[in-house]
Amino acid sequence: MQTFSQNTFLLIVCTLILFQMSMAGEIRWKASGEKGLIVAGKPEAVGAGIEILQAGGNAADAGTAALLILSVKHIGAFCIGGEVPAIFYDAENSDVKVLSGQGAAPLDPNAIDWYLNYGIPGSSIKAAAVPAVIDLCVTMLQKYGTISFEAAVDPTLGILDAGGPSWYIDTSDGDTVETGRNWYADLAGTLRKLVEAENRAIGNRVDNLQAVSNRFYRGDIADELDAWYREKDGFLRKKDLISHVTHIEEPLEVEYHGYTVHKCGPWTQGPYLLQTLQLLKEFDLRKMGHLSADYIHTVTESMKLALADRDTYYGDPLFSNIPMAILLSDHYSDIRRPLIDMKKASEEVIPGDPYKMQSRIKLQSPRTGQGGTTTLCVSDRWGNVLAATPSGLGSTAGSGGKTGIIHGTRLVSLNNWKGHPNCIDAGKRPRITLTPTLIMKDNKPMMAISIAGGDLQDQVALQLLLDNIEFGMSPDEALKAPRFATGHHIGSFGQDAPDIASLRLQLKISEKVADELRSRGHQIQIREGGIGGAAMLFIDPESGHMFGAAAAAGSVD
């Protein structure tokens, strides 16, 4: 097992690499440019994306290359056996689509019975959904890209060929998992098999790309994974891989003070950000003042109402009739808004009733059961924009035998509460926290946001959005601004009970504001560290100039 000192050493090395790139003027934590920009959780991903943009590739091409890099260089936050929900703006067709890079639960009804009886175990292979990353990459290249899979994966192969560890980080406990093999070499072999399938295929570019997905999900690689699942006593089988598809969906959207905010559907937590904006649009947040007690109280109480609906109604819309149109309607928001008491923090979890159009229902006592994520946003010279939130809660099972495929454990975001929209079922996608955001102004993309941080993701995205729209902050100003967060919701990783009336404040928020919030009943926790890891990309509506900030950022001038 890797020791703490080794973990610390790796963190120092990564920090030094980022600092050296910044000093060299190549990759910084913030960037601006005219012809393309990329922000991501790792500098290597930014570097690969910038090279492709400079060579004439578009946002889909650069985004695919960056995703594949992140799946290797940000293990513990993302893995190639994980998932990537994405929102893409296609400039040629002035169209926004969601790409559901999320795998589903096993199809075997006996497996589902086991989960219902015993729960969904934390980090074992039984918690793995179908690996979604490869098909997401193929689908994005087919629909929006211009390059081959071989070109997109080449920077990742360069990293793998340089050699790597026989361990990886398991985000469930922050420890490391010994694979017993050099998974870098194994994964390089698997990726080369995919390139081989593409090059041997007979047909057009789309057909050749499809051969990549076919070999992974329906060919010999699927056979290897099936054998490994059985060896590790997992429930996934080749039939689950065969049935996997990256759904291309319409985004959900709301208008907020002249801006159109796009999110993925209720198979993510994303729509609750839209519900929160619907509640907030009748408040004068600008007049309250940034990070005033009134501002923090109003935003927090609005999020608490929207989160209660998230926990009650959200799930895979392919399996349940989710009343999203009503939940996002003006009328429903109007009847919910009076529940916000400006003088007192709510000490209840209060979902509404969109069916009977009532402001509140009585919530049964929360049922309890038993992360890691990274960031990516890309824009190009043609106006295409990608916002993606890659993740993969690493399992302790190893790296897929000889395939090098480390699996995520996203099934922990499902529950075993019969009758609930997010109850585990055969082939169902979990309601995940991963939630990219795309904001439009005058029918053109203006902002893309990607956040790491589990249940914090949309809390942070909302604040960054408001920092810009209400207070005119640039991406770097918004990322540096203090944040706040509440745990007044059911946890998305094991369904932990709500931390009622909790409110975390970053240390830079004034003590006077903290005291005022305490007087209203908020249970204040002062946090010295950060709240959520963010990537933010902004395109000036008038000049088209691009600005971005994240752990790593780069641009094409």
N, C-alpha and C positions, 0 to 999 in steps of 0.2 A: 504494500500500500504506500502511496505517496505521503510524505510527512507534511506537517504544517509548514515547516521551513521551506520545503520545495514549492508549496503553493505560494508562499510569500515571494520566493525568488521569481516564479513565473509572472506574478503580478508586477514586480519591479521591472523585469525584462520588457513586458508589454508596454509599461509606462514609458520606459526609456526609448523604445522603438517609436512610439507615438511622438515623444518630444523631439527626437532627432528628425523625424519626417517634418514636423512643424517648423523646426529651425531651418530645414532645407527648402522650405516653401512648397512642399509637395502635398502633404496632407496635414490638416489642422483639425481642431475641434469645431471650427467654423470656416465657411468658405463662401465665395460669391463668384458668379461667372455669367457669361452671355450664351454659351452654346451647350451647356449641360452641367448638371450638378448631382452629386450623390452623397448621402449621409447614411452612416451605418454604424453597427456596434463594434466593428474591427477595422483597423487601417488597411489590412490586406484585402478586405472585401472592397473598400473604397478604391484602392489602387487598381484592382482588376477591372472594376466597373469603369473607371476613368480611362483606362487603356482602350476599352471597347468603344466608349463614346468618342474618343479621339480618332479611332480608326473608322468612324462612320456608322457604328452601331447605334441602335436606339435604346430607349429606356427599358424595354423588355429584354433586349440582349444583355445590357449591362446589369440589369437586375437579376437575371438568371445566373450570370457568372458570379455576382456577389453572393447570391444565396448559396451556391455550391461551396464557395470559399468559407462562408460563415458556418456551414455544416461541419467543417473540419476545424476551423480556428476558434470557434466559440462553443466548443463542447462544454456542457454544463448549462448552456442557455439554449442551444439548438443542435439538432442532429439530423442526419439525412433520413433517418427513420421516423422523423417527427412530422410537423405540419406547418403550413404557411397560408393563412388567409390573406388575400390581396385584393386591392382595388386598383383598377387601371383605367386611366383616361386616354381614349384613342382620339388623337387630334384630327386625323383624317376624316373620321366619321362623327366627330363631336359627341362621343358616346362614352358613358361610364358603365363598367361592368365589374362585378365581384367574381373572383376566382376562388372557389371553395377548396383550398388545398388542405382538406381535413379528412383523415381516415375515419372509418366507422368501427363499430363493435363487431365481434365475430358473428357469423350467420348461424352457427350451431345452436339450436334451442337448448341443448343440454348445458352449454356454456352459460347461456342467459339464466337458466334455472340456478346454476351454481352461484352466479353473482347476486341474484335475488336472495339467496339463502345466506350467503357468507359475506356479502359486500365486495367492494372492488379494492384489492390490495394495493398498498402504496406504490412501490417501485418495482414490483416483479413483472415478468413478461406477461402475466395474466392481465396487467393493466394497459398493455400496448394496443393501440388502435392500428389499423392498416397503415403502413408507411405511405405518406402522401407527397413527399417532396419531389420525387422523380417525375411523377405524372404532372404535378403542378408546373415544373420547369418545362416539360415537353409541351403542355397545353399552352403556356404563355408564349413559347417560341413559335408554335404553330399559328396561333391567332394573331399575335402582335409583332413577333420578332422577325429578324432578317438573316440571322446567322445559324449555323449548324449546332447541334449539341456538342460535337467535337470541339468547335471553337469556344463554346461557352464553358466547357469543362477543362479546357487546357490549363488555365491558371491553377486550378485545384490539383490537377495531376502533378504540376510542378512542385507544389507544396508536399504532396504525399510522397513523391519520389525522393524528396530530400530526407525522408525518414522521420519517424515519430515514435511516440511512446506505446507501451503495451498496457496503458491504463487510460481511463477517461474519468471525468468528474461526474459524479452522481448527484444531481441537484436535490434529491430528497433529503440528504443529510449533509451536503457539502463535502463528503468524503470522496475518495477515488475508488474506481472499480478496476481490478486487474482482469484483463481479457485473456491472458495466457498466450496471446499471439500479438504480433505487430499488426494492429488493425489498420494502420496507415497503408501498409503493403497490400493487405487483403482488400481494402476499399479501392485502392488503385486498380487492382485486378478486376474488380466488379465494374468499375467505371469504364475500363478499357473494353470489357465485353459489350457494354452498351454502345460505345463508339464503333466497335466492330459490327454490331447489328445495324447501326445507321449506315455505315459505308457499304454493307453487303446488300442492303435493301434495293429493290428495283422499283422506281417510281419517281414522283416529284418530291420536293423538299418536305412537304407535309407527310407524305407516306414514309419517307426515310426517318423523320422524327418519330412517327408512330411506332416504328420498329424498335426504337429505344424503349418506349413504354411497354411494348409487347414482350420484349425479352425479360424485363424486370418483373412484370406482373403475371406473365402467362408462360414464360419459357424456363430455361434451366436455372436462372437465379431464383425464380419462385419455387422451383423444386428444392433447391438448397435451403431456402428459408423455411419451407414446410417441414423438412426433416429436422431443422434446428428447433422449430416451435415444439415439435413432438418430443425431442430430446429434453427440452427445458420444461416440459409439462405446461406449455402454454395452450391457448385455445385457438389462436389464428391458424388458418390452413390456406392452401393454395387457392381454394374456391373464394376465399375472402379477397385475396390479391386480384384474382380474375375479375371480380365484380366491382373493383374500385374504379371510380371515375371522378374527375375534377369538374364539378358542376359549375357552369357559367351562369350567373344569376343577376337579376336586376338589384341595384342597391336600394336601401331605404334612405329617405331623405326628408329633411325639414328645412324651412326657410327661417333664418334668424337675422333680423335687421338688415335685409338685403343680401345676405350670403346664403348659399345652399350647402348644407352639410350632408355628406354621404357616408353611410356606414354599411357594414355587412348585416345580414339578416339575423333573426333570433337564435340561430345555431351558434352565435357569438353573444357576448354581453353588449355589443356595440349599440343596439337600439336604445339602451337606457340613457346614453349620452344625448340622443335626440329627444327623449322624453324630458330630460332635465332642461334642455334648451327651451322646450315648449313651455315649461313652468317659469323659466327665468325671463322670458321675453317681455313680460309685463312689469318687470322691476327695472328701476333706473340704477343699474349697477355702477355706471360711470359716476353718477352723482354721489353714490355711497363712498366711492374712493377705493382704490386698489388696496387689498389686504386690510381694510377697515373691519371692525367687529361686525357691522351690519352686512358687509359684503361676504365675509367668510361664513357667517350664520346663514344667510339667504342661500348661498350656493350649496352649503352642506345640507341644509334641510330639504332643498329640492332634490339633491342626489339621493337622500335617504328614501324619499317617496318613490323615485324611479327605480332604485335598487330593490325595493320591496316588490314592485311589479316584475322586475327581472327574475327574482327568486321564485315567484309564484307562477308566472306564465311562459317564460322562455324555454325553448327546446327546439329540436330539429323540426322545421316546418314540413318536411317530407313525411313525418309520422303523426303530427298533431296539428290541429287547426289553431294557429297562434293568432290572437286578435290584434295584430300589429296596427292595422289601419285605425282601429278605435283607440288603442293606447297612444297613438301619435296624433290624434285628432285635437283640434282646438277645444271642442266641447268637453272632452274628457279632461284635458289639462285645466280648463276653467273650473271644473268641479273639484279638482284635486288641490289647486293652488291655495284656497282658503284654509287648508289644513296647516299651512306654514304660519306659526306664531312667531312674530318678530321678537318677542320678549322671552321666549322659552324654547329650549331644545326639546325635540320630541324624544320621549323615552319608550316609544312603541315602534314596532315594525308594522307599517300600515300599507298593505296593498289595497288598491281600489278594486272595483268590480266593473270591468268594461262591458260585460254582458247585460247587466241590469242598469248600467250607467250610474253607479253609486260611488261616492267619494271614498268609501272605505269598506272593508270587510274585516271580520274578526279573524285573525291569523291563529291557527293552532300552534301549540308550542313547537318550535323548530325541531325537526328530526335531525339528529346528528349521526354521522357515520364515523368512519375511521378517524420554487420554480425558477424555472428558468426560462428566459425569453430574450431575444435580441431585436434589433431594429434595422429598417431599411426603407429609404425613400429615394427615388431617382426621377430626374426630369431631363429632357433632351432638347436639342435645337429645334425640333419640329413641333414641340408643344405637348408631347406625350408625358404622362406622369404616372408613376407607380408608387403606391404606399402599401407596404407589406409588414407583417409582424411574424417573423419566423420563430418557432419554438420547438422544444423537444425535451420534456421532463425525463431525463435519462433513466432507463431501467438498470437494474443490477444484474441483468441476465448475461451481459457480455455483448460481443459485437457480431452477432449473427453467424456464428461458426466461421467459415472461411470467406464470407461475403464482406465482412467489415462494416455491416450495416448496424449501427447502434440504434435501438428503438426508443421511442418516447413512451410515456405512460399516461397519455391524455384521457384514457377512460376513467381516471379518477375524478374527472369533471362531470361524469354522469352520477346519478344516484340510484338507489334501489327502493324508492318510494312509489309503490304501485299507484297508478292513476296520475302521477305527476308528468308533465310534458317532457321532462328531462330524465325520466326513469329509463334505465338501460333496456335496450331491446335489440333484437338481431338486426345488424346492418345499420343501426342508428348512429348518427354523428353526435358526439358530446356537445353540450352548450359550453363553449370555451370562453376564456377571458381574452383571447387574442383578438385585437380589434383595431385595425388601421383606420385612418380617417382622411377623407379628401374634402376640401372646402373649395367651392366655386364662387366666383363673383362675375356677374354679367356673362354667364355661360362659359367662363374660362377658368381653368384650375388656378387657384391662388395659393393654396396651402396644402401640404401633405404632412401628416403626423403619424409616427410609429412609436409605441411606448412598450417598455419592458416593465413588468411589475405585478403580474397576476391581477387580483381584484383592484389594484390601484390604477390599472392602465387607463380607463376612461376618466377616472378622477383627475389624473394628470393631463390627459388630452383636453379635457374640458377647460382646465385652467390655462393651458397654453393657448387654446383657441380664444378664450376671453381676454387674455393678456394682449393678443394682437387686435382683435376686433373692437373691444371696448376701450383699451388703453394704449393702442398704437405701438406696442413693443415689437422690436425685431426678433427673429428667432434666437439670437444669442442673448438678448436681454430677457426674453421669456424663459429660456432655459436656466438663466442665472437667478431668476426671481424666486423667492421663498414659496413653498407650497404647503398645502394642508390636505388631510385625508381622514376619512372615517371608516371604522370597521363595523358600522351599524348595518350589517347585512349578513346573510348566510355565506360562509366561506365556499369558494368554488373548488377546493381541493380536499374533499372529505366531508364537506357540508358541516363545518363547525358552526356552533350557535353564534348569533350576532353579538358583537361587543357594544352593548346598548349605549347610545349617546357619546360614544368615544369620538375624540377629535385630536388627531396628531398635528402638531404645528412645528414647522422647522424653526430652529433656534433664532433665526434672523427676524421672525415676526415679533413685534414689540410686546413686552410684558404687560403694558397697559391694555393692549388688545386681548391678550390671553386672559387677563383678569376679568375683562368685560364679558368674554365668552364663558368663563367659569360662572359668572353671576347669572347667566341664562340657563345654566344646567348642563353645559357641555363638560364631559369628563376629559380634561386636557392632559395630553402627554406631549412633552417637549422632546423633539427629535433633533439630535446634532447632525446626523447623516442626511443623505438625500432621500427623497420620496419619488420612486420610479426612475427609470432610465429612459431618456427621451431622445428622439431624432425629429427634427422639424425642418421642413423645406418651404420656402416662401418665394413666390413669383410676383414681382411688382406688376400690378394690373396695367400700368401705363407704359413703362419702359420694357417690360418683359425680362428685366434683369433678375437673376436667381440668387437667393441667399439661403444658407443652410447652416445648421448647427447640430452636433451630436457627439458621440464619443470619438468619431472620426468623420471628416468631411473633405471633399475634394471637388474641383470644378474644372470645366473646359472653357477657356476664353476664346 
